[in-house]
Amino acid sequence: MKPFFTFIVAAFFCAQSFSQEYVIKFKPVPAKDIIEQIEKYVGKDVETEGKIVHVCGVNKKKMKLSVENGGSINIIPEDPNMEFDYNFNQKEVKIIGVVKEIRIPKERVLEMEKNLDIPCSIDKEPCIDNSYIENKRNNGTLAETSQKCISAMKVTMEQTQKDYISIVTIVAKSVELK
């Protein structure tokens, strides 16, 4: 009995040591730093915090994290089967994930303008909310809304002196309320 007990105790301490040694800890990075220094963080695991200001109402596969400098970060799940909870909307969250930069080239922006697409407020790709688009079409504001959004994207390209729109994205491994 004593050798078996010794084995169990030793196994317990080894397991404790293993789990503590391999738990990944991140130093939180301010969300504004991720945007301002995107090239430093692309491909890196980060932990950041902030307020979710929009959860996609169509498929719950993306969220918009507000950043104190006026920008935003697109949050998408690492697991393609995962959906975000609407309860994250207007709440402070902690996010752990990998930073990615998605670039929308000027040519794509011009194509969206020609098609009267309305860019999504989260990832700037054409909105996939068909009822929203249909409502804009029916009340006669589709072209106006599209032009306003596309103009804002063009202004961003002029201000940044780049021929693309940079969408800072975190592919989330975990998201939790603070």
N, C-alpha and C positions, 0 to 999 in steps of 0.2 A: 504494500500500500504506500509506504514512504517513497519509493522510487517513482511511482505513478504521480503522487502529489508533487514531488519535486519537478517532474516533467511538466505538469500543468502550470505550476508557478513560473517556471522558466519560459514556457511558451507564451504565457500572458505578458511577461515583461518584454519578450522579444516583439510581440505583436504591438504592444504599446510604443516601444522604441521605433519600430518600423512605421507605424501610422503617424507618429509625431514628426519623424524625420522627413517624410515624403509629402506632408501637407504643404501645398504651395501657398505662400503668403505674398501678398502684393502690397507695395507701398501705394496708397491711393494717389492718383494723378488728377489734378483739377481738370475738368472737362475743357476749359478754355485753353489749357496748355496742349491738349491733344489736337485741337483745331489749329492753334497757332504754330505748332511744331509737328505737323502731320508726318513729315518725312522721318522724324525721329521715332515715331510710334508705329508706323505701318508694319504689320506682321508680328507685333509684340503683344503679349498678354498684358492687360491693364485692369486696374480696378478704379472706377470713378463713381461719382455720385451726382445727383441732380434731380430736377423735377421733370417728370414726364408730362408733356403738354398736349400730346395727341396719341391715341392708339388707333390704328387702322380699323375702321368700322366694317370693312369688307371681308378681310380674311384674318385679322388679328395677328399678322405675321411681321408687323413693323410698328415701331414706336418712335416718337420724336422727343429727344431729351433737350430741354432748353439749356442754353449756355449763357453765363453771365455777360459775355461780351456781345450778346445779341444774336449769336449763331445758334446752331443746333447740331445734334449728332443723331444719325439714323441708327436705331437699334433693331437688329434682326436676330432671330434665334439660330443657334448653332445646329439644333435638331430641326430639320425641315418639317417634322410632324408636330412640332410644338406651336402653340398659339399663346399669345400674351393675354393676360387677364385685363378686362376693361377697368378693374379696380385700381390698376396702376395709374390711370389717367388723373392728372392734377395731384399726384403724390410724389414725395421724395423717395428715390430708390438708390440702391447700390447695385452696380453692374460689374461683372467680371467677364472679360472676353478678349477677343483678338481684334486689334484695330486694322481697318481696311480703308483704302481710299477708292471710291468709285468716281470715275471721271466721265462726265457727259460732254462729248466733243461739240464744238460749235456747229458742225454739220448736223448733228442730231437735234440741237436746239432749233436750227432753221427748218428742219423737217417737221418738228413738232409745231412750229409756227404755221407752216404751210397747211398742215392737217387740222389746224384749230384745236390741238390737244391742250388740255388743262394739266399742267404739271402737278403731280402729287406734292402736297406740302411737306412730306417727309423725305422722299428720295428723288423728287423732281422728274421721275419718269411719268408718262401719261397716266392720269388717274384711272383706276380700274373700277370705280364706283359708277356703274352704269346708270343707276337711278339719279345720281347727282348730275351726271352729264346730260341725261335726258331732260331733267328739270331745267338745266341751263338752256338747252336747245329750245324747249317749249316756251320759256319765258323771254326768249330773245336775247339772253345775255352770254351765250356761249362764246361768241367771237370776242366780245369785250373782256370777259374773264380770261380767256386764253391769251389775248394780247397783253393784258396787264401782267400776267405771270411771266410770259416769255420776255417782255420788256425788262422785268426785274432780273431775269437771268442774264440778259445781254449787258445790263448795267454792271452786274457782278463781274462779268468777264472783262469789261472795260476797266473797272476799278482794280482788279487783280492783275491786269495786263496778261491774261492767259486766254488761250483759245479753247478753254473747257471750263465746266463747272465742277468743282470738287465737292463730293458728297462724303463727308467723314462718317464712317460706319463702324459700329462695334458689333461683331458677331458674338452674341452673348452666350456664355456658358451657364451663367446664372444671373438672375435678376431677383432682387428681394426688396420689400419695403423697408425703409429705414425706421 
